[in-house]
Amino acid sequence: MSSSSADRSRPPLRQAVTRLLPAPSVIGFLALLVVLGMLSYAAGAAAGPVAPGLRPDGGTGPGQSTPADDGDMGGMHGMGAAAPRPLPAGAAR
């Protein structure tokens, strides 16, 4: 039996798969990124929280409720005052 010309022009499956895969250096780089990500995650999990007792100034202790946020920015006196009127040209300050 003779094979048709279509069979001879098709590359074998192994060559087709190899052609679709990225270069080995790209695969190695991605593997390195995955390993470094896993190591950094493990190091962060081992270190625990950065500041376990962190709370706001005058804050509350554990189990206490936080104060209500009334929107006041404390220490910003005069910020609600009207803008000063511009002086006429040539007027003394």
PDB file of N, CA, C and O in Angstrom, chain B, residues numbered from 101:
ATOM      1  N   MET B 101       0.830  -1.183   0.000  1.00  0.00           N
ATOM      2  CA  MET B 101       0.000   0.000   0.000  1.00  0.00           C
ATOM      3  C   MET B 101       0.870   1.240   0.000  1.00  0.00           C
ATOM      4  O   MET B 101       1.875   1.313   0.706  1.00  0.00           O
ATOM      5  N   SER B 102       0.481   2.184  -0.778  1.00  0.00           N
ATOM      6  CA  SER B 102       1.246   3.424  -0.804  1.00  0.00           C
ATOM      7  C   SER B 102       0.519   4.477   0.021  1.00  0.00           C
ATOM      8  O   SER B 102      -0.711   4.534   0.031  1.00  0.00           O
ATOM      9  N   SER B 103       1.279   5.295   0.699  1.00  0.00           N
ATOM     10  CA  SER B 103       0.659   6.339   1.518  1.00  0.00           C
ATOM     11  C   SER B 103       0.368   7.553   0.658  1.00  0.00           C
ATOM     12  O   SER B 103       1.085   7.833  -0.302  1.00  0.00           O
ATOM     13  N   SER B 104      -0.655   8.249   0.996  1.00  0.00           N
ATOM     14  CA  SER B 104      -1.033   9.416   0.202  1.00  0.00           C
ATOM     15  C   SER B 104      -0.101  10.581   0.492  1.00  0.00           C
ATOM     16  O   SER B 104       0.637  10.567   1.477  1.00  0.00           O
ATOM     17  N   SER B 105      -0.140  11.570  -0.356  1.00  0.00           N
ATOM     18  CA  SER B 105       0.727  12.741  -0.165  1.00  0.00           C
ATOM     19  C   SER B 105       0.331  13.526   1.085  1.00  0.00           C
ATOM     20  O   SER B 105       1.178  14.192   1.680  1.00  0.00           O
ATOM     21  N   ALA B 106      -0.933  13.463   1.493  1.00  0.00           N
ATOM     22  CA  ALA B 106      -1.377  14.166   2.702  1.00  0.00           C
ATOM     23  C   ALA B 106      -0.740  13.567   3.937  1.00  0.00           C
ATOM     24  O   ALA B 106      -0.420  14.295   4.877  1.00  0.00           O
ATOM     25  N   ASP B 107      -0.545  12.246   3.959  1.00  0.00           N
ATOM     26  CA  ASP B 107       0.073  11.599   5.104  1.00  0.00           C
ATOM     27  C   ASP B 107       1.549  11.978   5.222  1.00  0.00           C
ATOM     28  O   ASP B 107       2.070  12.116   6.329  1.00  0.00           O
ATOM     29  N   ARG B 108       2.216  12.143   4.092  1.00  0.00           N
ATOM     30  CA  ARG B 108       3.646  12.481   4.133  1.00  0.00           C
ATOM     31  C   ARG B 108       3.878  13.930   4.547  1.00  0.00           C
ATOM     32  O   ARG B 108       4.923  14.238   5.121  1.00  0.00           O
ATOM     33  N   SER B 109       2.946  14.816   4.275  1.00  0.00           N
ATOM     34  CA  SER B 109       3.146  16.232   4.591  1.00  0.00           C
ATOM     35  C   SER B 109       2.819  16.558   6.048  1.00  0.00           C
ATOM     36  O   SER B 109       3.266  17.581   6.566  1.00  0.00           O
ATOM     37  N   ARG B 110       2.052  15.708   6.707  1.00  0.00           N
ATOM     38  CA  ARG B 110       1.705  15.959   8.116  1.00  0.00           C
ATOM     39  C   ARG B 110       2.865  15.581   9.007  1.00  0.00           C
ATOM     40  O   ARG B 110       3.388  14.472   8.896  1.00  0.00           O
ATOM     41  N   PRO B 111       3.290  16.487   9.902  1.00  0.00           N
ATOM     42  CA  PRO B 111       4.371  16.123  10.830  1.00  0.00           C
ATOM     43  C   PRO B 111       3.850  15.142  11.867  1.00  0.00           C
ATOM     44  O   PRO B 111       2.654  15.129  12.159  1.00  0.00           O
ATOM     45  N   PRO B 112       4.712  14.337  12.417  1.00  0.00           N
ATOM     46  CA  PRO B 112       4.287  13.419  13.465  1.00  0.00           C
ATOM     47  C   PRO B 112       3.728  14.195  14.668  1.00  0.00           C
ATOM     48  O   PRO B 112       4.008  15.380  14.845  1.00  0.00           O
ATOM     49  N   LEU B 113       2.952  13.514  15.468  1.00  0.00           N
ATOM     50  CA  LEU B 113       2.298  14.148  16.618  1.00  0.00           C
ATOM     51  C   LEU B 113       3.314  14.752  17.573  1.00  0.00           C
ATOM     52  O   LEU B 113       3.090  15.834  18.114  1.00  0.00           O
ATOM     53  N   ARG B 114       4.425  14.068  17.784  1.00  0.00           N
ATOM     54  CA  ARG B 114       5.435  14.563  18.721  1.00  0.00           C
ATOM     55  C   ARG B 114       6.003  15.909  18.269  1.00  0.00           C
ATOM     56  O   ARG B 114       6.214  16.799  19.092  1.00  0.00           O
ATOM     57  N   GLN B 115       6.248  16.059  16.982  1.00  0.00           N
ATOM     58  CA  GLN B 115       6.764  17.340  16.471  1.00  0.00           C
ATOM     59  C   GLN B 115       5.713  18.434  16.598  1.00  0.00           C
ATOM     60  O   GLN B 115       6.049  19.580  16.896  1.00  0.00           O
ATOM     61  N   ALA B 116       4.464  18.103  16.378  1.00  0.00           N
ATOM     62  CA  ALA B 116       3.399  19.098  16.479  1.00  0.00           C
ATOM     63  C   ALA B 116       3.264  19.600  17.915  1.00  0.00           C
ATOM     64  O   ALA B 116       3.097  20.799  18.141  1.00  0.00           O
ATOM     65  N   VAL B 117       3.335  18.690  18.884  1.00  0.00           N
ATOM     66  CA  VAL B 117       3.225  19.083  20.290  1.00  0.00           C
ATOM     67  C   VAL B 117       4.442  19.913  20.691  1.00  0.00           C
ATOM     68  O   VAL B 117       4.302  20.917  21.388  1.00  0.00           O
ATOM     69  N   THR B 118       5.627  19.505  20.260  1.00  0.00           N
ATOM     70  CA  THR B 118       6.855  20.241  20.577  1.00  0.00           C
ATOM     71  C   THR B 118       6.801  21.648  20.008  1.00  0.00           C
ATOM     72  O   THR B 118       7.284  22.593  20.631  1.00  0.00           O
ATOM     73  N   ARG B 119       6.221  21.788  18.839  1.00  0.00           N
ATOM     74  CA  ARG B 119       6.130  23.095  18.216  1.00  0.00           C
ATOM     75  C   ARG B 119       5.173  24.014  18.980  1.00  0.00           C
ATOM     76  O   ARG B 119       5.376  25.228  18.997  1.00  0.00           O
ATOM     77  N   LEU B 120       4.149  23.465  19.603  1.00  0.00           N
ATOM     78  CA  LEU B 120       3.171  24.271  20.332  1.00  0.00           C
ATOM     79  C   LEU B 120       3.661  24.685  21.721  1.00  0.00           C
ATOM     80  O   LEU B 120       3.208  25.699  22.251  1.00  0.00           O
ATOM     81  N   LEU B 121       4.566  23.930  22.309  1.00  0.00           N
ATOM     82  CA  LEU B 121       5.074  24.253  23.647  1.00  0.00           C
ATOM     83  C   LEU B 121       6.040  25.426  23.579  1.00  0.00           C
ATOM     84  O   LEU B 121       6.731  25.595  22.574  1.00  0.00           O
ATOM     85  N   PRO B 122       6.102  26.258  24.653  1.00  0.00           N
ATOM     86  CA  PRO B 122       7.083  27.344  24.669  1.00  0.00           C
ATOM     87  C   PRO B 122       8.505  26.789  24.807  1.00  0.00           C
ATOM     88  O   PRO B 122       8.705  25.605  25.080  1.00  0.00           O
ATOM     89  N   ALA B 123       9.463  27.655  24.617  1.00  0.00           N
ATOM     90  CA  ALA B 123      10.874  27.259  24.700  1.00  0.00           C
ATOM     91  C   ALA B 123      11.188  26.724  26.098  1.00  0.00           C
ATOM     92  O   ALA B 123      10.559  27.144  27.070  1.00  0.00           O
ATOM     93  N   PRO B 124      12.149  25.804  26.217  1.00  0.00           N
ATOM     94  CA  PRO B 124      12.501  25.251  27.529  1.00  0.00           C
ATOM     95  C   PRO B 124      12.939  26.327  28.532  1.00  0.00           C
ATOM     96  O   PRO B 124      12.705  26.186  29.732  1.00  0.00           O
ATOM     97  N   SER B 125      13.572  27.396  28.044  1.00  0.00           N
ATOM     98  CA  SER B 125      13.985  28.453  28.969  1.00  0.00           C
ATOM     99  C   SER B 125      12.770  29.166  29.575  1.00  0.00           C
ATOM    100  O   SER B 125      12.807  29.576  30.735  1.00  0.00           O
ATOM    101  N   VAL B 126      11.710  29.311  28.803  1.00  0.00           N
ATOM    102  CA  VAL B 126      10.488  29.952  29.319  1.00  0.00           C
ATOM    103  C   VAL B 126       9.832  29.050  30.362  1.00  0.00           C
ATOM    104  O   VAL B 126       9.366  29.529  31.396  1.00  0.00           O
ATOM    105  N   ILE B 127       9.796  27.764  30.096  1.00  0.00           N
ATOM    106  CA  ILE B 127       9.226  26.817  31.062  1.00  0.00           C
ATOM    107  C   ILE B 127      10.047  26.823  32.348  1.00  0.00           C
ATOM    108  O   ILE B 127       9.482  26.784  33.441  1.00  0.00           O
ATOM    109  N   GLY B 128      11.378  26.872  32.229  1.00  0.00           N
ATOM    110  CA  GLY B 128      12.236  26.926  33.412  1.00  0.00           C
ATOM    111  C   GLY B 128      12.018  28.199  34.216  1.00  0.00           C
ATOM    112  O   GLY B 128      11.989  28.163  35.446  1.00  0.00           O
ATOM    113  N   PHE B 129      11.864  29.328  33.523  1.00  0.00           N
ATOM    114  CA  PHE B 129      11.631  30.600  34.209  1.00  0.00           C
ATOM    115  C   PHE B 129      10.305  30.571  34.966  1.00  0.00           C
ATOM    116  O   PHE B 129      10.233  31.028  36.106  1.00  0.00           O
ATOM    117  N   LEU B 130       9.257  30.038  34.339  1.00  0.00           N
ATOM    118  CA  LEU B 130       7.961  29.952  35.007  1.00  0.00           C
ATOM    119  C   LEU B 130       8.023  29.009  36.205  1.00  0.00           C
ATOM    120  O   LEU B 130       7.405  29.275  37.236  1.00  0.00           O
ATOM    121  N   ALA B 131       8.760  27.919  36.078  1.00  0.00           N
ATOM    122  CA  ALA B 131       8.922  27.001  37.212  1.00  0.00           C
ATOM    123  C   ALA B 131       9.655  27.699  38.352  1.00  0.00           C
ATOM    124  O   ALA B 131       9.300  27.513  39.516  1.00  0.00           O
ATOM    125  N   LEU B 132      10.672  28.499  38.037  1.00  0.00           N
ATOM    126  CA  LEU B 132      11.401  29.247  39.056  1.00  0.00           C
ATOM    127  C   LEU B 132      10.482  30.240  39.764  1.00  0.00           C
ATOM    128  O   LEU B 132      10.550  30.386  40.984  1.00  0.00           O
ATOM    129  N   LEU B 133       9.629  30.919  39.009  1.00  0.00           N
ATOM    130  CA  LEU B 133       8.679  31.855  39.622  1.00  0.00           C
ATOM    131  C   LEU B 133       7.730  31.135  40.581  1.00  0.00           C
ATOM    132  O   LEU B 133       7.431  31.641  41.663  1.00  0.00           O
ATOM    133  N   VAL B 134       7.268  29.976  40.187  1.00  0.00           N
ATOM    134  CA  VAL B 134       6.355  29.214  41.042  1.00  0.00           C
ATOM    135  C   VAL B 134       7.062  28.801  42.328  1.00  0.00           C
ATOM    136  O   VAL B 134       6.494  28.917  43.414  1.00  0.00           O
ATOM    137  N   VAL B 135       8.300  28.319  42.212  1.00  0.00           N
ATOM    138  CA  VAL B 135       9.046  27.884  43.405  1.00  0.00           C
ATOM    139  C   VAL B 135       9.311  29.062  44.331  1.00  0.00           C
ATOM    140  O   VAL B 135       9.146  28.940  45.545  1.00  0.00           O
ATOM    141  N   LEU B 136       9.720  30.204  43.776  1.00  0.00           N
ATOM    142  CA  LEU B 136       9.974  31.385  44.616  1.00  0.00           C
ATOM    143  C   LEU B 136       8.690  31.884  45.279  1.00  0.00           C
ATOM    144  O   LEU B 136       8.721  32.326  46.427  1.00  0.00           O
ATOM    145  N   GLY B 137       7.570  31.819  44.574  1.00  0.00           N
ATOM    146  CA  GLY B 137       6.287  32.211  45.165  1.00  0.00           C
ATOM    147  C   GLY B 137       5.912  31.315  46.323  1.00  0.00           C
ATOM    148  O   GLY B 137       5.424  31.787  47.350  1.00  0.00           O
ATOM    149  N   MET B 138       6.141  30.011  46.162  1.00  0.00           N
ATOM    150  CA  MET B 138       5.831  29.075  47.245  1.00  0.00           C
ATOM    151  C   MET B 138       6.739  29.313  48.442  1.00  0.00           C
ATOM    152  O   MET B 138       6.283  29.243  49.584  1.00  0.00           O
ATOM    153  N   LEU B 139       8.013  29.593  48.203  1.00  0.00           N
ATOM    154  CA  LEU B 139       8.939  29.866  49.302  1.00  0.00           C
ATOM    155  C   LEU B 139       8.564  31.145  50.045  1.00  0.00           C
ATOM    156  O   LEU B 139       8.601  31.186  51.274  1.00  0.00           O
ATOM    157  N   SER B 140       8.205  32.186  49.300  1.00  0.00           N
ATOM    158  CA  SER B 140       7.833  33.442  49.962  1.00  0.00           C
ATOM    159  C   SER B 140       6.543  33.288  50.758  1.00  0.00           C
ATOM    160  O   SER B 140       6.404  33.870  51.833  1.00  0.00           O
ATOM    161  N   TYR B 141       5.605  32.512  50.237  1.00  0.00           N
ATOM    162  CA  TYR B 141       4.367  32.265  50.985  1.00  0.00           C
ATOM    163  C   TYR B 141       4.661  31.504  52.274  1.00  0.00           C
ATOM    164  O   TYR B 141       4.107  31.819  53.328  1.00  0.00           O
ATOM    165  N   ALA B 142       5.532  30.505  52.185  1.00  0.00           N
ATOM    166  CA  ALA B 142       5.885  29.721  53.372  1.00  0.00           C
ATOM    167  C   ALA B 142       6.596  30.591  54.407  1.00  0.00           C
ATOM    168  O   ALA B 142       6.337  30.469  55.604  1.00  0.00           O
ATOM    169  N   ALA B 143       7.492  31.469  53.948  1.00  0.00           N
ATOM    170  CA  ALA B 143       8.197  32.359  54.875  1.00  0.00           C
ATOM    171  C   ALA B 143       7.218  33.324  55.547  1.00  0.00           C
ATOM    172  O   ALA B 143       7.333  33.584  56.745  1.00  0.00           O
ATOM    173  N   GLY B 144       6.268  33.851  54.800  1.00  0.00           N
ATOM    174  CA  GLY B 144       5.268  34.751  55.381  1.00  0.00           C
ATOM    175  C   GLY B 144       4.365  34.054  56.369  1.00  0.00           C
ATOM    176  O   GLY B 144       4.000  34.622  57.399  1.00  0.00           O
ATOM    177  N   ALA B 145       4.002  32.822  56.058  1.00  0.00           N
ATOM    178  CA  ALA B 145       3.153  32.065  56.979  1.00  0.00           C
ATOM    179  C   ALA B 145       3.909  31.730  58.264  1.00  0.00           C
ATOM    180  O   ALA B 145       3.322  31.718  59.346  1.00  0.00           O
ATOM    181  N   ALA B 146       5.216  31.456  58.146  1.00  0.00           N
ATOM    182  CA  ALA B 146       6.016  31.133  59.326  1.00  0.00           C
ATOM    183  C   ALA B 146       6.242  32.368  60.193  1.00  0.00           C
ATOM    184  O   ALA B 146       6.302  32.260  61.417  1.00  0.00           O
ATOM    185  N   ALA B 147       6.370  33.553  59.566  1.00  0.00           N
ATOM    186  CA  ALA B 147       6.622  34.792  60.314  1.00  0.00           C
ATOM    187  C   ALA B 147       5.381  35.244  61.073  1.00  0.00           C
ATOM    188  O   ALA B 147       5.496  35.867  62.128  1.00  0.00           O
ATOM    189  N   GLY B 148       4.222  34.943  60.561  1.00  0.00           N
ATOM    190  CA  GLY B 148       2.979  35.342  61.213  1.00  0.00           C
ATOM    191  C   GLY B 148       2.627  36.788  60.898  1.00  0.00           C
ATOM    192  O   GLY B 148       3.243  37.400  60.026  1.00  0.00           O
ATOM    193  N   PRO B 149       1.653  37.334  61.592  1.00  0.00           N
ATOM    194  CA  PRO B 149       1.235  38.715  61.328  1.00  0.00           C
ATOM    195  C   PRO B 149       2.352  39.704  61.649  1.00  0.00           C
ATOM    196  O   PRO B 149       3.147  39.485  62.563  1.00  0.00           O
ATOM    197  N   VAL B 150       2.399  40.783  60.893  1.00  0.00           N
ATOM    198  CA  VAL B 150       3.464  41.768  61.067  1.00  0.00           C
ATOM    199  C   VAL B 150       3.308  42.519  62.378  1.00  0.00           C
ATOM    200  O   VAL B 150       4.288  42.694  63.102  1.00  0.00           O
ATOM    201  N   ALA B 151       2.108  42.964  62.700  1.00  0.00           N
ATOM    202  CA  ALA B 151       1.875  43.739  63.913  1.00  0.00           C
ATOM    203  C   ALA B 151       0.615  43.216  64.587  1.00  0.00           C
ATOM    204  O   ALA B 151      -0.462  43.782  64.399  1.00  0.00           O
ATOM    205  N   PRO B 152       0.727  42.146  65.369  1.00  0.00           N
ATOM    206  CA  PRO B 152      -0.482  41.546  65.939  1.00  0.00           C
ATOM    207  C   PRO B 152      -1.242  42.448  66.888  1.00  0.00           C
ATOM    208  O   PRO B 152      -2.459  42.297  66.998  1.00  0.00           O
ATOM    209  N   GLY B 153      -0.597  43.385  67.586  1.00  0.00           N
ATOM    210  CA  GLY B 153      -1.296  44.226  68.556  1.00  0.00           C
ATOM    211  C   GLY B 153      -1.628  45.604  68.029  1.00  0.00           C
ATOM    212  O   GLY B 153      -1.945  46.493  68.819  1.00  0.00           O
ATOM    213  N   LEU B 154      -1.569  45.816  66.732  1.00  0.00           N
ATOM    214  CA  LEU B 154      -1.785  47.131  66.144  1.00  0.00           C
ATOM    215  C   LEU B 154      -3.244  47.547  66.291  1.00  0.00           C
ATOM    216  O   LEU B 154      -4.153  46.788  65.955  1.00  0.00           O
ATOM    217  N   ARG B 155      -3.457  48.759  66.797  1.00  0.00           N
ATOM    218  CA  ARG B 155      -4.805  49.313  66.904  1.00  0.00           C
ATOM    219  C   ARG B 155      -4.704  50.834  66.845  1.00  0.00           C
ATOM    220  O   ARG B 155      -3.613  51.370  67.040  1.00  0.00           O
ATOM    221  N   PRO B 156      -5.788  51.545  66.587  1.00  0.00           N
ATOM    222  CA  PRO B 156      -5.761  52.998  66.433  1.00  0.00           C
ATOM    223  C   PRO B 156      -5.370  53.723  67.726  1.00  0.00           C
ATOM    224  O   PRO B 156      -5.463  53.154  68.813  1.00  0.00           O
ATOM    225  N   ASP B 157      -4.929  54.996  67.600  1.00  0.00           N
ATOM    226  CA  ASP B 157      -4.607  55.817  68.770  1.00  0.00           C
ATOM    227  C   ASP B 157      -5.804  55.864  69.714  1.00  0.00           C
ATOM    228  O   ASP B 157      -6.947  56.019  69.284  1.00  0.00           O
ATOM    229  N   GLY B 158      -5.519  55.726  71.018  1.00  0.00           N
ATOM    230  CA  GLY B 158      -6.601  55.716  71.992  1.00  0.00           C
ATOM    231  C   GLY B 158      -7.537  54.561  71.721  1.00  0.00           C
ATOM    232  O   GLY B 158      -8.709  54.578  72.097  1.00  0.00           O
ATOM    233  N   GLY B 159      -6.997  53.568  71.066  1.00  0.00           N
ATOM    234  CA  GLY B 159      -7.789  52.439  70.592  1.00  0.00           C
ATOM    235  C   GLY B 159      -8.357  51.600  71.702  1.00  0.00           C
ATOM    236  O   GLY B 159      -8.205  51.876  72.892  1.00  0.00           O
ATOM    237  N   THR B 160      -8.992  50.605  71.269  1.00  0.00           N
ATOM    238  CA  THR B 160      -9.668  49.718  72.196  1.00  0.00           C
ATOM    239  C   THR B 160      -8.861  48.452  72.368  1.00  0.00           C
ATOM    240  O   THR B 160      -8.054  48.093  71.512  1.00  0.00           O
ATOM    241  N   GLY B 161      -9.080  47.797  73.454  1.00  0.00           N
ATOM    242  CA  GLY B 161      -8.419  46.518  73.696  1.00  0.00           C
ATOM    243  C   GLY B 161      -9.171  45.407  73.001  1.00  0.00           C
ATOM    244  O   GLY B 161     -10.211  45.639  72.384  1.00  0.00           O
ATOM    245  N   PRO B 162      -8.657  44.229  73.099  1.00  0.00           N
ATOM    246  CA  PRO B 162      -9.343  43.101  72.457  1.00  0.00           C
ATOM    247  C   PRO B 162     -10.726  42.879  73.055  1.00  0.00           C
ATOM    248  O   PRO B 162     -10.908  42.937  74.271  1.00  0.00           O
ATOM    249  N   GLY B 163     -11.684  42.626  72.191  1.00  0.00           N
ATOM    250  CA  GLY B 163     -13.041  42.349  72.649  1.00  0.00           C
ATOM    251  C   GLY B 163     -13.884  43.586  72.879  1.00  0.00           C
ATOM    252  O   GLY B 163     -15.079  43.463  73.149  1.00  0.00           O
ATOM    253  N   GLN B 164     -13.311  44.766  72.782  1.00  0.00           N
ATOM    254  CA  GLN B 164     -14.072  45.995  72.962  1.00  0.00           C
ATOM    255  C   GLN B 164     -14.469  46.526  71.592  1.00  0.00           C
ATOM    256  O   GLN B 164     -13.800  46.264  70.592  1.00  0.00           O
ATOM    257  N   SER B 165     -15.558  47.271  71.560  1.00  0.00           N
ATOM    258  CA  SER B 165     -16.003  47.817  70.287  1.00  0.00           C
ATOM    259  C   SER B 165     -15.213  49.072  69.958  1.00  0.00           C
ATOM    260  O   SER B 165     -14.699  49.749  70.848  1.00  0.00           O
ATOM    261  N   THR B 166     -15.123  49.371  68.685  1.00  0.00           N
ATOM    262  CA  THR B 166     -14.393  50.565  68.246  1.00  0.00           C
ATOM    263  C   THR B 166     -15.303  51.773  68.327  1.00  0.00           C
ATOM    264  O   THR B 166     -16.521  51.635  68.216  1.00  0.00           O
ATOM    265  N   PRO B 167     -14.731  52.968  68.519  1.00  0.00           N
ATOM    266  CA  PRO B 167     -15.563  54.174  68.573  1.00  0.00           C
ATOM    267  C   PRO B 167     -16.191  54.449  67.211  1.00  0.00           C
ATOM    268  O   PRO B 167     -15.649  54.075  66.171  1.00  0.00           O
ATOM    269  N   ALA B 168     -17.348  55.112  67.240  1.00  0.00           N
ATOM    270  CA  ALA B 168     -18.045  55.435  65.994  1.00  0.00           C
ATOM    271  C   ALA B 168     -17.249  56.484  65.223  1.00  0.00           C
ATOM    272  O   ALA B 168     -16.630  57.362  65.824  1.00  0.00           O
ATOM    273  N   ASP B 169     -17.264  56.395  63.916  1.00  0.00           N
ATOM    274  CA  ASP B 169     -16.557  57.352  63.064  1.00  0.00           C
ATOM    275  C   ASP B 169     -17.508  58.492  62.750  1.00  0.00           C
ATOM    276  O   ASP B 169     -18.461  58.323  61.989  1.00  0.00           O
ATOM    277  N   ASP B 170     -17.244  59.669  63.344  1.00  0.00           N
ATOM    278  CA  ASP B 170     -18.121  60.810  63.115  1.00  0.00           C
ATOM    279  C   ASP B 170     -17.630  61.700  61.990  1.00  0.00           C
ATOM    280  O   ASP B 170     -18.275  62.709  61.703  1.00  0.00           O
ATOM    281  N   GLY B 171     -16.514  61.377  61.332  1.00  0.00           N
ATOM    282  CA  GLY B 171     -16.021  62.159  60.212  1.00  0.00           C
ATOM    283  C   GLY B 171     -15.133  63.315  60.617  1.00  0.00           C
ATOM    284  O   GLY B 171     -14.601  64.003  59.746  1.00  0.00           O
ATOM    285  N   ASP B 172     -14.951  63.558  61.914  1.00  0.00           N
ATOM    286  CA  ASP B 172     -14.120  64.665  62.376  1.00  0.00           C
ATOM    287  C   ASP B 172     -12.657  64.319  62.189  1.00  0.00           C
ATOM    288  O   ASP B 172     -12.220  63.220  62.531  1.00  0.00           O
ATOM    289  N   MET B 173     -11.892  65.274  61.638  1.00  0.00           N
ATOM    290  CA  MET B 173     -10.475  65.048  61.428  1.00  0.00           C
ATOM    291  C   MET B 173      -9.642  65.689  62.526  1.00  0.00           C
ATOM    292  O   MET B 173      -8.444  65.873  62.311  1.00  0.00           O
ATOM    293  N   GLY B 174     -10.159  66.027  63.634  1.00  0.00           N
ATOM    294  CA  GLY B 174      -9.447  66.584  64.771  1.00  0.00           C
ATOM    295  C   GLY B 174      -8.190  67.385  64.459  1.00  0.00           C
ATOM    296  O   GLY B 174      -7.320  66.892  63.741  1.00  0.00           O
ATOM    297  N   GLY B 175      -8.070  68.587  64.969  1.00  0.00           N
ATOM    298  CA  GLY B 175      -6.887  69.413  64.757  1.00  0.00           C
ATOM    299  C   GLY B 175      -6.905  70.178  63.442  1.00  0.00           C
ATOM    300  O   GLY B 175      -5.911  70.820  63.100  1.00  0.00           O
ATOM    301  N   MET B 176      -7.976  70.132  62.711  1.00  0.00           N
ATOM    302  CA  MET B 176      -8.061  70.832  61.431  1.00  0.00           C
ATOM    303  C   MET B 176      -8.925  72.085  61.603  1.00  0.00           C
ATOM    304  O   MET B 176      -9.886  72.293  60.863  1.00  0.00           O
ATOM    305  N   HIS B 177      -8.571  72.913  62.585  1.00  0.00           N
ATOM    306  CA  HIS B 177      -9.357  74.096  62.920  1.00  0.00           C
ATOM    307  C   HIS B 177      -9.355  75.096  61.771  1.00  0.00           C
ATOM    308  O   HIS B 177      -8.325  75.335  61.140  1.00  0.00           O
ATOM    309  N   GLY B 178     -10.510  75.672  61.512  1.00  0.00           N
ATOM    310  CA  GLY B 178     -10.628  76.697  60.486  1.00  0.00           C
ATOM    311  C   GLY B 178     -10.788  76.144  59.087  1.00  0.00           C
ATOM    312  O   GLY B 178     -10.874  76.920  58.135  1.00  0.00           O
ATOM    313  N   MET B 179     -10.829  74.862  58.929  1.00  0.00           N
ATOM    314  CA  MET B 179     -10.948  74.309  57.589  1.00  0.00           C
ATOM    315  C   MET B 179     -12.348  74.497  57.012  1.00  0.00           C
ATOM    316  O   MET B 179     -12.532  74.396  55.799  1.00  0.00           O
ATOM    317  N   GLY B 180     -13.325  74.766  57.855  1.00  0.00           N
ATOM    318  CA  GLY B 180     -14.690  74.947  57.370  1.00  0.00           C
ATOM    319  C   GLY B 180     -15.020  76.414  57.112  1.00  0.00           C
ATOM    320  O   GLY B 180     -16.136  76.720  56.690  1.00  0.00           O
ATOM    321  N   ALA B 181     -14.077  77.336  57.355  1.00  0.00           N
ATOM    322  CA  ALA B 181     -14.333  78.762  57.189  1.00  0.00           C
ATOM    323  C   ALA B 181     -14.387  79.114  55.703  1.00  0.00           C
ATOM    324  O   ALA B 181     -13.808  78.424  54.865  1.00  0.00           O
ATOM    325  N   ALA B 182     -15.086  80.190  55.400  1.00  0.00           N
ATOM    326  CA  ALA B 182     -15.182  80.653  54.023  1.00  0.00           C
ATOM    327  C   ALA B 182     -13.825  81.161  53.551  1.00  0.00           C
ATOM    328  O   ALA B 182     -12.994  81.580  54.357  1.00  0.00           O
ATOM    329  N   ALA B 183     -13.611  81.122  52.263  1.00  0.00           N
ATOM    330  CA  ALA B 183     -12.353  81.588  51.683  1.00  0.00           C
ATOM    331  C   ALA B 183     -12.262  83.103  51.809  1.00  0.00           C
ATOM    332  O   ALA B 183     -13.278  83.791  51.708  1.00  0.00           O
ATOM    333  N   PRO B 184     -11.067  83.632  52.028  1.00  0.00           N
ATOM    334  CA  PRO B 184     -10.924  85.093  52.134  1.00  0.00           C
ATOM    335  C   PRO B 184     -11.217  85.759  50.793  1.00  0.00           C
ATOM    336  O   PRO B 184     -11.013  85.181  49.726  1.00  0.00           O
ATOM    337  N   ARG B 185     -11.709  87.014  50.890  1.00  0.00           N
ATOM    338  CA  ARG B 185     -12.022  87.766  49.673  1.00  0.00           C
ATOM    339  C   ARG B 185     -10.727  88.291  49.055  1.00  0.00           C
ATOM    340  O   ARG B 185      -9.811  88.688  49.776  1.00  0.00           O
ATOM    341  N   PRO B 186     -10.648  88.293  47.740  1.00  0.00           N
ATOM    342  CA  PRO B 186      -9.442  88.830  47.096  1.00  0.00           C
ATOM    343  C   PRO B 186      -9.332  90.330  47.284  1.00  0.00           C
ATOM    344  O   PRO B 186     -10.348  91.024  47.303  1.00  0.00           O
ATOM    345  N   LEU B 187      -8.121  90.841  47.424  1.00  0.00           N
ATOM    346  CA  LEU B 187      -7.882  92.274  47.575  1.00  0.00           C
ATOM    347  C   LEU B 187      -7.886  92.942  46.212  1.00  0.00           C
ATOM    348  O   LEU B 187      -7.453  92.358  45.219  1.00  0.00           O
ATOM    349  N   PRO B 188      -8.380  94.171  46.174  1.00  0.00           N
ATOM    350  CA  PRO B 188      -8.310  94.909  44.892  1.00  0.00           C
ATOM    351  C   PRO B 188      -6.857  95.171  44.545  1.00  0.00           C
ATOM    352  O   PRO B 188      -6.000  95.231  45.427  1.00  0.00           O
ATOM    353  N   ALA B 189      -6.582  95.328  43.255  1.00  0.00           N
ATOM    354  CA  ALA B 189      -5.215  95.569  42.794  1.00  0.00           C
ATOM    355  C   ALA B 189      -4.696  96.876  43.373  1.00  0.00           C
ATOM    356  O   ALA B 189      -5.390  97.892  43.338  1.00  0.00           O
ATOM    357  N   GLY B 190      -3.479  96.856  43.905  1.00  0.00           N
ATOM    358  CA  GLY B 190      -2.845  98.041  44.460  1.00  0.00           C
ATOM    359  C   GLY B 190      -3.208  98.317  45.905  1.00  0.00           C
ATOM    360  O   GLY B 190      -2.685  99.278  46.470  1.00  0.00           O
ATOM    361  N   ALA B 191      -4.060  97.546  46.532  1.00  0.00           N
ATOM    362  CA  ALA B 191      -4.463  97.773  47.919  1.00  0.00           C
ATOM    363  C   ALA B 191      -3.375  97.263  48.857  1.00  0.00           C
ATOM    364  O   ALA B 191      -2.674  96.301  48.545  1.00  0.00           O
ATOM    365  N   ALA B 192      -3.243  97.913  50.002  1.00  0.00           N
ATOM    366  CA  ALA B 192      -2.233  97.509  50.995  1.00  0.00           C
ATOM    367  C   ALA B 192      -2.722  96.260  51.695  1.00  0.00           C
ATOM    368  O   ALA B 192      -3.920  96.057  51.888  1.00  0.00           O
ATOM    369  N   ARG B 193      -1.782  95.443  52.063  1.00  0.00           N
ATOM    370  CA  ARG B 193      -2.153  94.214  52.761  1.00  0.00           C
ATOM    371  C   ARG B 193      -2.150  94.441  54.198  1.00  0.00           C
ATOM    372  O   ARG B 193      -2.437  93.525  54.968  1.00  0.00           O
TER     373      ARG B 193
END
